[in-house]
Amino acid sequence: MNTIELLKKIKLNLKETKSAIAEKMVEGRETDFNSYQKDVGIAQGLDNACSIIDETLNKLDDGDV
């Protein structure tokens, strides 16, 4: 597995984790407001990580890395 494939697999795993958090929220399985806030923060962090992976993949395509 090369670097690009690895980054794409990591991004897929991050998106799956974010979807699981969203499903938990939609189904009303949050135990309290603090848990909700924590999950919102985690989801935002996962989005940020996906953006960083996208930027890295673009740099790899352009040969900047």
C-alpha positions as CSV (number, residue, x, y, z in Angstrom):
1,M,0.0,0.0,0.0
2,N,1.5,3.3,-1.0
3,T,1.2,6.7,0.7
4,I,-1.7,7.9,-1.3
5,E,-3.8,4.7,-0.7
6,L,-3.0,4.9,3.0
7,L,-4.1,8.5,3.2
8,K,-7.3,7.7,1.4
9,K,-8.0,4.8,3.7
10,I,-7.4,6.9,6.8
11,K,-9.8,9.6,5.4
12,L,-12.4,6.9,4.8
13,N,-12.1,5.7,8.4
14,L,-12.4,9.3,9.7
15,K,-15.6,9.8,7.6
16,E,-17.0,6.5,8.9
17,T,-16.3,7.6,12.5
18,K,-18.0,11.0,11.9
19,S,-21.0,9.3,10.4
20,A,-21.3,7.1,13.5
21,I,-21.2,10.2,15.7
22,A,-23.9,11.9,13.5
23,E,-26.1,8.7,13.7
24,K,-25.8,8.7,17.5
25,M,-26.9,12.4,17.6
26,V,-29.8,11.9,15.2
27,E,-31.1,8.9,17.1
28,G,-31.0,10.8,20.4
29,R,-28.5,8.6,22.1
30,E,-26.6,11.5,23.7
31,T,-26.6,11.1,27.5
32,D,-26.3,14.8,28.3
33,F,-25.4,18.2,26.9
34,N,-21.7,17.7,27.7
35,S,-21.6,14.5,25.7
36,Y,-23.3,16.3,22.8
37,Q,-20.7,19.2,22.9
38,K,-17.8,16.6,23.0
39,D,-19.2,14.8,20.0
40,V,-19.6,18.1,18.1
41,G,-16.0,18.9,18.8
42,I,-14.8,15.5,17.8
43,A,-16.8,15.7,14.5
44,Q,-15.3,19.1,13.8
45,G,-11.8,17.7,14.4
46,L,-12.5,14.8,12.1
47,D,-13.5,17.3,9.4
48,N,-10.3,19.2,10.0
49,A,-8.3,16.0,9.7
50,C,-10.0,15.2,6.4
51,S,-9.2,18.7,5.1
52,I,-5.5,18.2,6.0
53,I,-5.5,14.9,4.2
54,D,-7.0,16.5,1.1
55,E,-4.4,19.2,1.2
56,T,-1.6,16.6,1.5
57,L,-3.0,14.6,-1.4
58,N,-3.1,17.7,-3.5
59,K,0.5,18.5,-2.7
60,L,1.5,14.9,-3.5
61,D,-0.3,15.2,-6.9
62,D,1.5,18.5,-7.6
63,G,4.8,17.1,-6.4
64,D,5.2,19.7,-3.6
65,V,5.8,17.2,-0.9
